[in-house]
Amino acid sequence: MKVLIVGAGEVGFHLARRLSEENQDVILIESDPERADFAAQQLDVLTITGNGASLPVLERAGVRGARMLLAVTSQDEVNLISCLAASRMGVRYTIARISNPEYYERGSVLSREALGIDLPINPERECALETYQLLHSAAANDVAQFADGRVQLLGVVVREGAPVAGKTLAEIGAELDEFHFVTVAIVRDGQTIVPRGSDRIETGDQIYLLSPTVEVNSIPPLAGYDHQPLRRVMIAGGSAEGEYLAELLEHHGVACTILDHDRRRCLELAEHLPRALVLHADATDLELLELEGVSGIDGFVAATGHDETNMLSSLLAKTVGARKVVSLVNKFDYLPIVPKVGIDAAVSPRMATVNAILRYVRRGRVLTVASLKGIDAEAIEFNVAASASVSGQVIRDLHLPHGSLIGTIMRGDEIIIPRGDVEIRAGDEVIVFALPDAISEIERRFA
């Protein structure tokens, strides 16, 4: 499939690398010559220097022969014009990264239908939703939902003395046969392991588990965490992500305090969020954090527009006793650093955008895609077709490629934990965890 990507920033670069690794025909358009040269040197894709909203540049990139255009620059207007031009020039699917909701609300003069956009993605809203999900788990530092919310993927660090520490997966399965979670990955010393029954979980491991949503609360105690209800949250920064998160918290009855250094922004937030306490303050002021009761608060979210400020305020909040600290991080290179410096979890609007786009790029039998922070791996949810090569086979006979495993099977209202004698049937929704080298083969066999 020929895919045009407009914008070689963090999102465009990551998408181009991921799609090229899957042998897609990728053309990358970037207006900044230095950024375009960097992408050309690092990626196995055709890179064109120019404005993605320019018709001659799109023509030079071969837009008329492309199946999909992904407009992911940081400028809404460039993304909108790129999609509008591409749809008029015969591109079948267009996706635009749009932060201003006025540009894609239904019924608007500038609606997505009028602009020829198949999928508008608001990174800030996607990020706020992920943050809300993370706050609800004392243990999770990564989270994704599948099967319309019936199944969750959680990433947790195993604490010293945890019930699962020092045991093999086979031993854990025998002891906890009443639970229905599956360990799909273990990250140890920077290496990702797709585990088998003989693999052992050690203290300090980052593990990823698939679990029915109704049983998610049983996971933290197994990893050494206590359950903590979410009652009070402090948000440092009145960014769009912070505002959307505050809306979610208000809607679910969670008390919320917002700090921002811009007085005018504080007035806007106070008017829009009547139940939130909005303070004109610096989120890196340790004395103020202590004064406002961050010690013992259920959740602290750093959501300013600067990664460094977010990480600093998160560390300060953790130092004075915040139970769960989440930092907003834009730069992909910072994501692996977050757990190493003591911050509980990170969220990335750019990674949220990548996940939403990959889900759409692999549309058809692919229902959901979740890329994980800090490791190059994906959890992919398939709807198995009758014509799929895996349909009608039992799991032990599938001989899945190295670096992949089946995590969960949904059959109607039933959630099935995969065993060797379980048969894959047409119509099943199957979640597969896979490292990059295995993704193409997995998609070929399941889609």
FENBEL-V797931 format. One record per backbone hydrogen bond with DSSP energy under -0.5 kcal/mol. CO is the residue of the C=O (numbers start at 1). NH is the residue of the N-H. If there is no record, write none. Layout:
BEGIN
co->{CO & CO}
nh->{NH & NH}
END
This chain:
BEGIN
co->{1 & 1 & 2 & 2 & 3 & 4 & 4 & 5 & 5 & 6 & 9 & 10 & 11 & 12 & 13 & 14 & 15 & 16 & 17 & 18 & 19 & 20 & 24 & 25 & 26 & 27 & 28 & 29 & 30 & 31 & 32 & 33 & 34 & 35 & 36 & 37 & 38 & 39 & 43 & 45 & 46 & 48 & 48 & 50 & 51 & 54 & 55 & 56 & 57 & 58 & 59 & 62 & 63 & 67 & 68 & 69 & 69 & 70 & 70 & 71 & 74 & 75 & 76 & 77 & 78 & 79 & 80 & 81 & 82 & 83 & 84 & 85 & 86 & 87 & 93 & 94 & 94 & 95 & 96 & 96 & 99 & 100 & 101 & 101 & 105 & 108 & 111 & 112 & 113 & 116 & 119 & 121 & 121 & 122 & 123 & 124 & 125 & 126 & 127 & 128 & 129 & 130 & 131 & 132 & 134 & 141 & 142 & 144 & 146 & 146 & 146 & 147 & 150 & 151 & 152 & 152 & 153 & 154 & 155 & 155 & 156 & 158 & 159 & 162 & 164 & 167 & 168 & 169 & 170 & 171 & 172 & 174 & 176 & 182 & 182 & 185 & 186 & 186 & 187 & 188 & 191 & 191 & 193 & 193 & 196 & 197 & 199 & 201 & 201 & 202 & 205 & 205 & 206 & 207 & 208 & 208 & 209 & 210 & 211 & 212 & 213 & 215 & 216 & 216 & 218 & 219 & 219 & 220 & 220 & 221 & 221 & 222 & 223 & 229 & 231 & 232 & 232 & 233 & 234 & 234 & 235 & 235 & 236 & 239 & 240 & 241 & 242 & 243 & 244 & 245 & 246 & 247 & 248 & 249 & 250 & 253 & 255 & 256 & 257 & 258 & 259 & 260 & 261 & 262 & 263 & 264 & 265 & 266 & 267 & 268 & 269 & 272 & 273 & 276 & 277 & 277 & 279 & 279 & 281 & 282 & 284 & 285 & 286 & 287 & 288 & 289 & 290 & 294 & 297 & 299 & 300 & 301 & 301 & 302 & 303 & 306 & 307 & 308 & 309 & 310 & 311 & 312 & 313 & 314 & 315 & 316 & 317 & 318 & 321 & 324 & 325 & 326 & 327 & 331 & 331 & 332 & 332 & 334 & 334 & 335 & 335 & 337 & 337 & 338 & 338 & 339 & 345 & 347 & 348 & 349 & 350 & 351 & 352 & 353 & 354 & 355 & 356 & 357 & 358 & 360 & 362 & 363 & 365 & 365 & 368 & 370 & 372 & 375 & 376 & 377 & 378 & 378 & 379 & 380 & 380 & 381 & 381 & 382 & 382 & 384 & 385 & 388 & 390 & 393 & 394 & 395 & 395 & 401 & 403 & 405 & 408 & 409 & 409 & 410 & 410 & 411 & 414 & 414 & 416 & 416 & 419 & 420 & 422 & 423 & 424 & 425 & 428 & 428 & 429 & 430 & 430 & 431 & 431 & 432 & 433 & 434 & 435 & 435 & 436 & 436 & 438 & 439 & 440 & 441 & 442 & 443 & 445 & 446}
nh->{3 & 25 & 67 & 68 & 27 & 6 & 70 & 7 & 29 & 72 & 13 & 14 & 15 & 16 & 17 & 18 & 19 & 20 & 21 & 22 & 24 & 23 & 26 & 3 & 46 & 5 & 48 & 7 & 50 & 33 & 36 & 37 & 38 & 39 & 40 & 41 & 42 & 43 & 45 & 47 & 28 & 30 & 50 & 52 & 54 & 58 & 59 & 60 & 61 & 63 & 62 & 65 & 66 & 93 & 4 & 71 & 95 & 6 & 72 & 97 & 76 & 79 & 80 & 81 & 82 & 83 & 84 & 85 & 86 & 87 & 88 & 89 & 91 & 90 & 69 & 118 & 119 & 71 & 98 & 121 & 101 & 103 & 104 & 105 & 108 & 111 & 115 & 117 & 116 & 118 & 96 & 98 & 123 & 126 & 127 & 128 & 129 & 130 & 131 & 132 & 133 & 134 & 135 & 136 & 137 & 346 & 155 & 153 & 149 & 150 & 151 & 150 & 213 & 146 & 154 & 211 & 144 & 209 & 141 & 142 & 207 & 204 & 162 & 165 & 167 & 201 & 172 & 173 & 174 & 175 & 176 & 177 & 179 & 184 & 210 & 208 & 188 & 193 & 206 & 191 & 188 & 193 & 186 & 195 & 199 & 170 & 169 & 166 & 167 & 205 & 158 & 207 & 187 & 156 & 184 & 185 & 154 & 182 & 152 & 215 & 216 & 218 & 219 & 220 & 222 & 222 & 223 & 223 & 225 & 163 & 224 & 164 & 159 & 231 & 255 & 298 & 299 & 257 & 236 & 301 & 237 & 259 & 303 & 243 & 244 & 245 & 246 & 247 & 248 & 249 & 250 & 251 & 252 & 254 & 253 & 255 & 233 & 277 & 235 & 279 & 237 & 281 & 263 & 266 & 267 & 268 & 269 & 270 & 271 & 272 & 273 & 274 & 276 & 278 & 258 & 279 & 260 & 281 & 283 & 285 & 286 & 289 & 290 & 291 & 292 & 294 & 293 & 297 & 323 & 234 & 326 & 236 & 303 & 328 & 239 & 310 & 311 & 312 & 313 & 314 & 315 & 316 & 317 & 318 & 319 & 320 & 322 & 321 & 296 & 300 & 345 & 302 & 347 & 334 & 335 & 335 & 336 & 337 & 338 & 338 & 339 & 340 & 341 & 341 & 343 & 342 & 327 & 329 & 352 & 353 & 354 & 355 & 356 & 357 & 358 & 359 & 360 & 361 & 362 & 363 & 366 & 365 & 367 & 383 & 381 & 379 & 375 & 377 & 436 & 372 & 380 & 434 & 370 & 382 & 432 & 367 & 368 & 384 & 430 & 427 & 388 & 391 & 393 & 424 & 397 & 398 & 399 & 404 & 435 & 433 & 431 & 411 & 416 & 412 & 429 & 414 & 411 & 416 & 409 & 418 & 422 & 396 & 395 & 425 & 392 & 428 & 384 & 430 & 410 & 382 & 432 & 407 & 408 & 380 & 405 & 378 & 438 & 439 & 439 & 440 & 442 & 443 & 444 & 445 & 446 & 447 & 390 & 385}
END
